[in-house]
Amino acid sequence: MKKVLFVFYVPSGGVETLNRQRCAALKTFNIEGHSLYYQKKRDLLNPSEGRTFIGKDPEMIKRVLTEGKYSAIVVISDYQILPLFRKLGYKGKLIIEIQGLGSKERARQFLTQGKSIIEAHADALLNPKTPHIEKLLHELFPSTPKFSFNNCFDTRAFHYTQTKKSAYPIIGWTGRIDDNKNWSEFLRIGHRLIKEVNPNTQLYMFEDPSLCDAEERKRFFQMIRTLDLQKNLSLLHHVPHDKMPNYFSAMGESGGFYCSTSKVEGAPYSVLEALSCKCPVLTTDSDGVRSAVIDNETGIYYTLGNIQEAVKEARELMTNSKKREEIRDSGLKHVQHHFHPNQYSTHFIQMLTSIGAM
């Protein structure tokens, strides 16, 4: 059985979801996936099909590499550790995967700074069909093999669940309390919907307080008080991943929706999770979201920064039941077809074969 190691900073957010999903998907194709994270900032670790290692000590990593005998290592959004793997004697294939780097300016800066290290050590570059990342990779690394395919998502494991219908609309948001996730825009949209559409509307924000700047968090709570959202807002921390289908399904059934306000995204898993639970999505065009959301078909876009437009589109989603149901059905079918784990595994194996890791 071939083995692959996936490496990332922390076991949190979309990358942690991706690693668990693809370890399960690749297992059915006789590839064993393990994950290495440099540190964990919370006690909860979601169960995974493959082994999970925590730490960045070179001796510890050397033991993992020696025992694992990995055919390939996929390092997500971190080029600086590549030389260490080679120094520790790893002779297999190294793949750099880009899963969101924040703003387009930061992505360019990151990849430009890492150009010499990446060219010296990486055998391939991978991204989940993120338009601005694809463009940058072709520009900066013309001779390095590049691969681009959708992340995998198992709608059989994460799916709609029947739930008691809420008496009020629920609007959800997930992410870090940081500038790129654009939490302030979500609060403003929610505030307007409470004032103009339904005063009982509830805002659910799923966030990890351990991944937050103290000053940003201070501004966050100040805005909540300024907009008088205390009665309508629930902050949900460290919700186990297997409980999230209940929340997304409840949002969809309540007449509410999932709202993504991000400025730039690589390939947000939260959107796929919402769609798979028949929860309609209102989102900015954050670039990486385009593979999941087709405007007025699998979800609805609004222009970043345009609160008026967001409220107009949200009102339509909350009141036009025919359009809402069409979007809920189309969204689910789109994820089932375009993000199927078998499809991902096929692309992944083709990549490994192409670079000589199979």
Helices and strands as residue ranges (DSSP letters): E 2-8, H 13-27, E 31-37, E 52-54, H 58-68, E 72-76, H 82-87, E 93-97, H 104-113, H 115-121, E 124-127, H 131-140, E 146-148, E 170-174, H 183-196, E 202-207, G 209-211, H 214-226, E 233-237, G 241-243, H 244-254, E 257-260, H 269-276, E 281-283, G 288-291, E 300-301, H 307-319, H 321-338, H 341-354
